[in-house]
């Protein structure tokens, strides 16, 4: 699963918010699909910009992710590098496109169920649940000794 970060959690939540508020959504459109919306937030590119970059490769995001090469300097590689910098793996990209990571589906409000990859409300639920899982992992990873935060004269 993705490397948890505040930036990735915020990007997932922002993509979900935009979709909830009626942003253009089309699963078959590289710039307006599940990954396209996340890329819009992470890169601040428009859906047209993302589409232009994506069309330098062939296939859906899942096929493009399989062909991604870190050392290539092609426009498409730039998009994948941005997703990777945010903490996502190529497998995460596949899961976001198809809404099928069982770790996310297990944590859906109301329990496990399969979601439809091209259904706006399902995408919103998935992104928000994914963000919550990563946020929880971030919180658990914080190791704070309260005594380190107190003045030297006070100890718990």
Residue frames as a rotation matrix with the C-alpha (Angstrom) as fourth column:
UNK 1
0.578 0.816 0.000 0.00
0.816 -0.578 0.000 0.00
0.000 0.000 -1.000 0.00
UNK 2
0.486 -0.320 0.813 1.00
0.251 -0.840 -0.481 3.61
0.837 0.438 -0.328 -0.50
UNK 3
-0.555 -0.685 -0.473 3.50
0.754 -0.175 -0.633 5.36
0.350 -0.708 0.614 1.73
UNK 4
0.486 0.821 -0.299 1.37
0.871 -0.428 0.241 7.49
0.070 -0.378 -0.923 4.07
UNK 5
-0.764 -0.645 0.011 1.98
0.639 -0.759 -0.125 11.22
0.089 -0.089 0.992 3.95
UNK 6
-0.281 0.646 -0.709 0.04
0.319 -0.634 -0.704 14.32
-0.905 -0.424 -0.028 4.87
UNK 7
-0.602 -0.025 -0.798 0.28
-0.623 -0.611 0.489 15.44
-0.500 0.791 0.352 1.25
UNK 8
-0.919 0.261 -0.295 -1.21
-0.031 0.698 0.715 12.22
0.393 0.666 -0.634 -0.13
UNK 9
-0.516 0.769 -0.378 -4.02
0.801 0.275 -0.532 12.19
-0.305 -0.577 -0.757 2.43
UNK 10
-0.273 0.384 -0.882 -4.83
-0.049 -0.921 -0.386 15.81
-0.961 -0.063 0.270 1.56
UNK 11
-0.776 -0.066 -0.627 -4.73
-0.612 -0.162 0.774 15.07
-0.153 0.985 0.085 -2.19
UNK 12
-0.849 0.504 -0.154 -7.08
0.441 0.840 0.318 12.08
0.290 0.202 -0.936 -1.87
UNK 13
-0.283 0.765 -0.578 -9.52
0.737 -0.212 -0.641 14.15
-0.614 -0.608 -0.504 0.19
UNK 14
-0.395 0.092 -0.914 -9.32
-0.353 -0.934 0.058 17.10
-0.848 0.346 0.402 -2.21
UNK 15
-0.939 0.074 -0.336 -9.96
-0.294 0.332 0.896 14.88
0.177 0.940 -0.290 -5.24
UNK 16
-0.608 0.758 -0.237 -12.99
0.790 0.609 -0.077 13.39
0.086 -0.234 -0.968 -3.46
UNK 17
-0.259 0.500 -0.827 -14.25
0.381 -0.734 -0.563 16.88
-0.888 -0.460 -0.001 -2.53
UNK 18
-0.689 -0.061 -0.722 -13.97
-0.547 -0.610 0.574 18.08
-0.476 0.790 0.387 -6.13
UNK 19
-0.901 0.381 -0.208 -15.88
0.128 0.691 0.712 15.05
0.415 0.614 -0.671 -7.37
UNK 20
-0.436 0.757 -0.487 -18.55
0.855 0.180 -0.487 15.55
-0.281 -0.628 -0.726 -4.71
UNK 21
-0.188 0.315 -0.930 -18.93
0.082 -0.939 -0.334 19.17
-0.979 -0.140 0.151 -5.81
UNK 22
0.698 0.706 0.121 -19.55
0.106 0.065 -0.992 18.17
-0.708 0.705 -0.029 -9.42
UNK 23
-0.193 -0.826 -0.530 -16.17
-0.659 -0.292 0.693 18.26
-0.727 0.483 -0.488 -11.19
UNK 24
0.391 0.282 -0.876 -16.27
-0.895 0.338 -0.290 16.70
0.215 0.898 0.385 -14.64
UNK 25
-0.218 -0.427 0.877 -15.96
-0.591 0.773 0.229 12.92
-0.777 -0.468 -0.421 -14.28
UNK 26
0.709 0.355 -0.610 -15.48
-0.698 0.475 -0.535 10.37
0.100 0.805 0.585 -17.05
UNK 27
0.604 -0.473 0.641 -13.82
-0.185 0.700 0.690 7.05
-0.775 -0.535 0.335 -16.25
UNK 28
0.568 -0.352 0.744 -12.59
0.761 0.568 -0.312 6.56
-0.313 0.744 0.591 -19.82
UNK 29
0.777 -0.282 0.562 -10.90
0.101 -0.826 -0.555 10.00
0.621 0.488 -0.614 -19.95
UNK 30
0.036 -0.877 -0.479 -7.29
0.778 0.325 -0.537 10.09
0.627 -0.354 0.694 -18.67
UNK 31
-0.770 -0.410 0.489 -7.68
0.117 -0.844 -0.523 13.60
0.627 -0.346 0.698 -17.27
UNK 32
-0.293 0.765 0.573 -11.12
-0.849 -0.484 0.213 13.19
0.440 -0.424 0.791 -15.68
UNK 33
0.325 0.352 -0.878 -11.04
-0.001 0.928 0.372 9.61
0.946 -0.120 0.303 -14.40
UNK 34
0.930 0.054 -0.364 -10.11
0.344 0.221 0.913 8.35
0.129 -0.974 0.187 -10.93
UNK 35
0.099 -0.976 -0.196 -6.33
0.929 0.020 0.369 8.81
-0.356 -0.219 0.908 -11.36
UNK 36
-0.226 -0.138 0.964 -6.86
0.703 -0.708 0.063 11.88
0.674 0.692 0.257 -13.50
UNK 37
0.707 0.551 0.443 -8.61
0.076 -0.682 0.727 13.66
0.703 -0.480 -0.524 -10.64
UNK 38
0.785 -0.499 -0.366 -5.87
0.496 0.152 0.855 12.71
-0.371 -0.853 0.367 -8.21
UNK 39
-0.184 -0.884 0.431 -3.25
0.981 -0.135 0.141 13.95
-0.066 0.448 0.891 -10.68
UNK 40
0.245 0.336 0.910 -5.12
0.444 -0.873 0.202 17.25
0.862 0.354 -0.363 -11.06
UNK 41
0.987 0.146 0.067 -4.70
-0.001 -0.416 0.909 17.81
0.161 -0.898 -0.410 -7.33
UNK 42
0.565 -0.822 -0.071 -1.10
0.602 0.352 0.717 16.56
-0.565 -0.448 0.693 -7.06
UNK 43
-0.340 -0.777 0.530 0.22
0.923 -0.166 0.348 18.41
-0.183 0.607 0.773 -10.11
UNK 44
-0.098 0.450 -0.888 -2.21
0.089 -0.884 -0.458 21.36
-0.991 -0.123 0.047 -10.43
UNK 45
-0.985 -0.157 -0.069 -2.50
-0.066 -0.030 0.997 20.39
-0.159 0.987 0.019 -14.13
UNK 46
-0.150 0.964 -0.221 -5.84
-0.920 -0.218 -0.327 20.66
-0.363 0.154 0.919 -15.89
UNK 47
0.348 0.338 0.874 -7.62
-0.043 0.937 -0.346 17.59
-0.936 0.083 0.341 -17.19
UNK 48
0.990 -0.012 -0.139 -6.58
-0.140 -0.074 -0.987 18.68
0.002 0.997 -0.075 -20.71
UNK 49
0.210 -0.977 0.044 -2.92
-0.963 -0.214 -0.164 18.86
0.170 -0.008 -0.985 -19.66
UNK 50
-0.192 -0.238 0.952 -3.09
-0.586 0.806 0.084 15.39
-0.788 -0.541 -0.294 -18.12
UNK 51
0.734 0.522 0.434 -4.81
0.057 0.589 -0.806 14.02
-0.676 0.617 0.403 -21.21
UNK 52
0.799 -0.494 -0.343 -2.07
-0.542 -0.342 -0.768 15.48
0.262 0.799 -0.541 -23.42
UNK 53
-0.191 -0.889 0.416 0.64
-0.975 0.220 0.021 13.87
-0.110 -0.401 -0.909 -21.24
UNK 54
-0.003 0.256 0.967 -1.20
-0.363 0.900 -0.240 10.55
-0.932 -0.352 0.090 -21.02
UNK 55
0.900 0.434 0.041 -1.61
-0.109 0.315 -0.943 10.34
-0.422 0.844 0.331 -24.78
UNK 56
0.183 -0.902 -0.390 2.15
-0.972 -0.108 -0.207 10.10
0.144 0.417 -0.897 -25.17
UNK 57
-0.826 -0.332 0.456 1.59
-0.418 0.903 -0.099 6.48
-0.378 -0.273 -0.885 -24.04
UNK 58
-0.443 0.678 -0.586 -0.94
-0.530 0.329 0.781 3.82
0.723 0.657 0.214 -24.97
UNK 59
-0.386 0.410 -0.827 -3.69
0.533 0.830 0.163 2.36
0.753 -0.378 -0.539 -22.82
UNK 60
0.738 0.658 0.151 -5.50
0.149 -0.377 0.914 3.02
0.658 -0.652 -0.376 -19.55
UNK 61
0.443 -0.566 0.695 -3.70
-0.840 -0.533 0.101 4.16
0.314 -0.628 -0.712 -16.41
UNK 62
0.704 -0.169 0.690 -3.16
-0.333 0.780 0.530 0.55
-0.627 -0.603 0.493 -15.38
UNK 63
0.762 -0.454 0.463 -1.34
0.648 0.548 -0.529 -0.31
-0.013 0.703 0.712 -18.62
UNK 64
0.594 -0.544 0.593 0.55
-0.120 -0.789 -0.603 2.97
0.796 0.287 -0.534 -18.54
UNK 65
0.616 -0.336 0.712 1.65
-0.782 -0.150 0.605 2.24
-0.096 -0.930 -0.355 -14.97
UNK 66
0.799 -0.303 0.520 2.97
0.207 0.950 0.236 -1.18
-0.565 -0.081 0.821 -15.98
UNK 67
0.559 -0.580 0.593 5.15
0.753 0.057 -0.655 0.45
0.346 0.813 0.469 -18.64
UNK 68
0.958 -0.147 0.247 6.33
-0.219 -0.930 0.295 3.32
0.186 -0.337 -0.923 -16.42
UNK 69
0.326 -0.928 -0.180 10.09
0.817 0.372 -0.441 3.73
0.476 -0.003 0.879 -16.31
UNK 70
0.699 -0.050 -0.713 11.64
0.548 -0.602 0.580 5.93
-0.458 -0.797 -0.394 -13.60
UNK 71
-0.243 -0.935 -0.257 14.60
0.452 -0.344 0.823 6.86
-0.858 0.084 0.507 -15.76
UNK 72
-0.252 0.216 0.943 12.66
0.946 -0.151 0.287 7.91
0.204 0.965 -0.166 -18.86
UNK 73
-0.775 -0.035 -0.631 12.09
0.253 -0.932 -0.260 11.60
-0.579 -0.361 0.731 -19.32
UNK 74
-0.685 0.620 0.383 8.93
0.472 -0.023 0.881 11.28
0.555 0.785 -0.277 -21.38
UNK 75
-0.542 0.528 0.654 5.97
-0.587 -0.794 0.155 13.49
0.601 -0.300 0.741 -20.43
UNK 76
0.488 0.777 -0.397 4.02
-0.280 0.570 0.772 10.50
0.827 -0.266 0.496 -19.18
UNK 77
-0.020 -0.596 -0.803 6.86
0.709 0.557 -0.432 9.50
0.705 -0.578 0.412 -16.88
UNK 78
-0.806 -0.225 0.547 6.61
-0.112 -0.850 -0.515 12.93
0.581 -0.477 0.659 -15.28
UNK 79
0.111 0.938 0.328 3.02
-0.739 -0.142 0.659 12.18
0.665 -0.315 0.677 -14.21
UNK 80
0.655 0.105 -0.749 3.99
0.234 0.914 0.333 8.84
0.719 -0.393 0.573 -12.71
UNK 81
-0.461 -0.869 -0.177 6.95
0.544 -0.119 -0.831 10.41
0.701 -0.479 0.528 -10.95
UNK 82
-0.559 0.334 0.759 4.55
-0.577 -0.814 -0.066 12.89
0.596 -0.475 0.648 -9.32
UNK 83
0.591 0.796 -0.129 2.26
-0.502 0.488 0.715 10.07
0.632 -0.358 0.688 -8.16
UNK 84
0.348 -0.570 -0.744 5.29
0.585 0.752 -0.303 8.17
0.733 -0.330 0.595 -6.86
UNK 85
-0.692 -0.604 0.395 6.60
0.127 -0.641 -0.757 11.26
0.711 -0.474 0.520 -5.03
UNK 86
-0.079 0.768 0.635 3.19
-0.803 -0.427 0.417 11.53
0.591 -0.477 0.651 -3.37
UNK 87
-0.449 -0.192 0.873 3.66
-0.792 0.538 -0.289 7.98
-0.414 -0.821 -0.394 -2.04
UNK 88
0.618 0.777 0.119 1.79
-0.600 0.564 -0.567 5.83
-0.508 0.279 0.815 -4.55
UNK 89
-0.541 -0.686 0.487 3.06
-0.156 0.651 0.743 2.67
-0.827 0.326 -0.459 -6.23
UNK 90
-0.783 0.269 -0.560 2.03
-0.580 0.010 0.815 1.42
0.225 0.963 0.148 -9.66
UNK 91
-0.720 0.557 -0.414 -0.17
0.575 0.813 0.094 -1.13
0.389 -0.171 -0.905 -7.87
UNK 92
-0.501 0.537 -0.679 -1.90
0.445 -0.512 -0.734 1.70
-0.742 -0.670 0.017 -5.97
UNK 93
-0.681 0.221 -0.698 -2.59
-0.613 -0.694 0.378 3.39
-0.401 0.685 0.608 -9.31
UNK 94
-0.800 0.395 -0.451 -4.20
-0.047 0.709 0.703 0.20
0.598 0.584 -0.549 -10.59
UNK 95
-0.584 0.580 -0.568 -6.29
0.811 0.400 -0.426 -0.04
-0.020 -0.709 -0.705 -7.41
UNK 96
-0.565 0.381 -0.732 -7.41
0.005 -0.885 -0.465 3.59
-0.825 -0.266 0.498 -7.64
UNK 97
-0.755 0.284 -0.590 -8.52
-0.652 -0.232 0.722 3.14
0.068 0.930 0.360 -11.25
UNK 98
-0.468 0.556 -0.687 -10.44
-0.071 0.751 0.657 -0.06
0.881 0.356 -0.312 -10.49
UNK 99
-0.023 0.448 0.894 -11.40
-0.922 -0.356 0.154 0.66
0.387 -0.820 0.421 -6.85
UNK 100
0.683 0.359 -0.637 -10.32
-0.288 0.933 0.216 -2.81
0.671 0.036 0.740 -5.86
UNK 101
-0.551 -0.834 0.040 -7.76
-0.346 0.184 -0.920 -2.75
0.760 -0.520 -0.390 -3.04
UNK 102
0.155 0.682 -0.715 -9.25
0.421 0.609 0.672 -5.14
0.894 -0.405 -0.193 -0.49
UNK 103
-0.581 -0.401 -0.709 -7.57
0.810 -0.199 -0.551 -3.27
0.080 -0.894 0.440 2.37
UNK 104
-0.951 0.306 0.041 -9.57
-0.304 -0.952 0.037 -0.18
0.051 0.022 0.998 1.38
UNK 105
-0.287 0.901 -0.324 -12.76
-0.361 0.212 0.908 -2.11
0.887 0.378 0.264 0.62
UNK 106
-0.249 0.127 -0.960 -12.58
0.725 0.682 -0.098 -3.81
0.642 -0.720 -0.262 4.04
UNK 107
-0.735 -0.151 -0.661 -12.69
0.614 -0.561 -0.555 -0.37
-0.288 -0.814 0.505 5.71
UNK 108
-0.695 0.535 0.481 -15.60
0.096 -0.594 0.799 1.11
0.713 0.602 0.361 3.74
UNK 109
-0.709 0.575 0.409 -18.37
-0.657 -0.327 -0.679 2.58
-0.256 -0.750 0.610 5.90
UNK 110
0.390 0.920 -0.020 -20.92
-0.895 0.374 -0.243 -0.21
-0.216 0.113 0.970 6.19
UNK 111
0.262 -0.373 0.890 -18.35
-0.165 0.892 0.422 -2.94
-0.951 -0.257 0.172 5.56
UNK 112
-0.726 -0.678 0.114 -16.75
-0.078 0.245 0.966 -4.70
-0.683 0.693 -0.230 2.64
UNK 113
0.547 0.761 0.348 -18.40
0.268 0.235 -0.935 -4.48
-0.793 0.604 -0.075 -0.75
UNK 114
-0.390 -0.620 0.681 -17.23
0.862 0.014 0.506 -4.22
-0.323 0.785 0.529 -4.33
UNK 115
0.073 0.341 -0.937 -17.39
-0.009 -0.939 -0.343 -0.79
-0.997 0.033 -0.065 -5.87
UNK 116
0.662 0.194 0.724 -17.97
0.708 0.155 -0.689 0.22
-0.246 0.969 -0.034 -9.48
UNK 117
-0.283 -0.955 -0.090 -14.91
0.843 -0.293 0.451 1.83
-0.457 0.052 0.888 -11.03
UNK 118
-0.791 -0.014 0.611 -16.91
0.458 -0.676 0.577 4.27
0.405 0.737 0.541 -13.15
UNK 119
0.361 0.927 -0.097 -19.43
0.703 -0.202 0.682 5.39
0.613 -0.315 -0.725 -10.52
UNK 120
-0.056 -0.411 0.910 -18.69
-0.134 -0.900 -0.415 8.87
0.989 -0.145 -0.005 -9.10
UNK 121
0.597 0.355 0.719 -20.10
-0.715 -0.172 0.678 8.12
0.364 -0.919 0.151 -5.62
UNK 122
0.945 -0.304 -0.118 -18.07
0.326 0.898 0.296 4.92
0.015 -0.318 0.948 -5.39
UNK 123
0.138 -0.930 0.341 -14.89
0.576 -0.205 -0.791 6.79
0.806 0.306 0.507 -6.38
UNK 124
0.118 -0.021 0.993 -15.57
-0.545 -0.837 0.047 9.37
0.830 -0.546 -0.110 -3.67
UNK 125
0.907 0.271 0.322 -16.10
-0.417 0.471 0.777 6.64
0.059 -0.839 0.540 -1.04
UNK 126
0.733 -0.672 -0.105 -12.93
0.634 0.731 -0.253 4.85
0.247 0.119 0.962 -2.11
UNK 127
-0.013 -0.778 0.628 -10.73
0.287 -0.605 -0.743 7.96
0.958 0.171 0.231 -2.09
UNK 128
0.281 0.189 0.941 -12.05
-0.727 -0.598 0.337 9.07
0.627 -0.779 -0.030 1.30
UNK 129
0.987 0.086 0.134 -11.61
-0.151 0.764 0.628 5.61
-0.048 -0.640 0.767 2.82
UNK 130
0.472 -0.881 0.039 -8.10
0.704 0.349 -0.618 5.31
0.531 0.319 0.785 1.37
UNK 131
-0.048 -0.457 0.888 -7.26
-0.185 -0.870 -0.457 8.73
0.982 -0.186 -0.043 2.87
UNK 132
0.636 0.366 0.679 -8.60
-0.711 -0.064 0.700 7.64
0.300 -0.928 0.219 6.27
UNK 133
0.926 -0.348 -0.144 -6.51
0.371 0.911 0.180 4.46
0.069 -0.220 0.973 6.24
UNK 134
0.111 -0.942 0.318 -3.35
0.634 -0.179 -0.752 6.40
0.765 0.285 0.577 5.38
UNK 135
0.118 0.006 0.993 -4.17
-0.496 -0.866 0.064 9.05
0.860 -0.500 -0.099 7.97
UNK 136
0.924 0.253 0.286 -4.57
-0.375 0.461 0.804 6.37
0.071 -0.851 0.521 10.64
UNK 137
0.645 -0.758 -0.102 -1.22
0.720 0.646 -0.253 4.84
0.257 0.090 0.962 9.64
UNK 138
-0.047 -0.646 0.762 0.39
0.170 -0.757 -0.631 8.28
0.984 0.100 0.146 9.93
UNK 139
0.462 0.312 0.830 -1.07
-0.700 -0.446 0.557 8.81
0.544 -0.839 0.012 13.39
UNK 140
0.997 -0.061 0.039 0.13
0.027 0.817 0.576 5.38
-0.066 -0.574 0.816 14.56
UNK 141
0.439 -0.892 0.108 3.60
0.715 0.274 -0.644 6.08
0.544 0.360 0.758 13.23
UNK 142
0.212 -0.332 0.919 4.04
-0.355 -0.902 -0.244 9.15
0.910 -0.275 -0.309 15.41
UNK 143
0.281 -0.227 -0.932 6.04
0.792 0.604 0.091 8.28
0.543 -0.764 0.350 18.49
UNK 144
0.070 -0.181 0.981 5.87
-0.270 -0.950 -0.156 11.09
0.960 -0.254 -0.116 21.00
UNK 145
-0.303 -0.206 -0.930 7.22
0.858 0.366 -0.361 10.92
0.415 -0.908 0.066 24.50
UNK 146
0.666 0.677 0.314 5.06
0.458 -0.703 0.544 13.37
0.589 -0.218 -0.778 26.45
UNK 147
0.638 -0.478 -0.604 7.90
0.582 -0.215 0.785 13.94
-0.505 -0.851 0.141 28.91
UNK 148
-0.413 -0.816 0.404 9.99
0.887 -0.259 0.383 15.35
-0.208 0.516 0.831 26.05
UNK 149
-0.103 0.485 0.868 7.34
0.602 -0.665 0.443 18.02
0.792 0.568 -0.223 25.52
UNK 150
0.846 0.463 -0.266 7.19
0.461 -0.384 0.800 19.17
0.268 -0.799 -0.538 29.15
UNK 151
0.488 -0.695 0.528 9.54
-0.651 -0.693 -0.310 21.60
0.582 -0.192 -0.791 30.84
UNK 152
-0.308 -0.758 -0.575 12.44
-0.137 0.633 -0.762 19.88
0.942 -0.155 -0.299 32.61
UNK 153
-0.839 -0.041 0.542 10.89
-0.532 -0.148 -0.834 20.54
0.114 -0.988 0.103 36.05
UNK 154
0.115 0.946 0.303 7.65
-0.877 0.240 -0.416 18.66
-0.466 -0.218 0.857 35.21
UNK 155
-0.822 -0.317 -0.473 7.44
-0.513 0.773 0.373 14.97
0.248 0.549 -0.798 34.53
UNK 156
0.248 0.969 -0.021 4.47
-0.913 0.241 0.328 12.62
0.323 -0.062 0.944 34.24
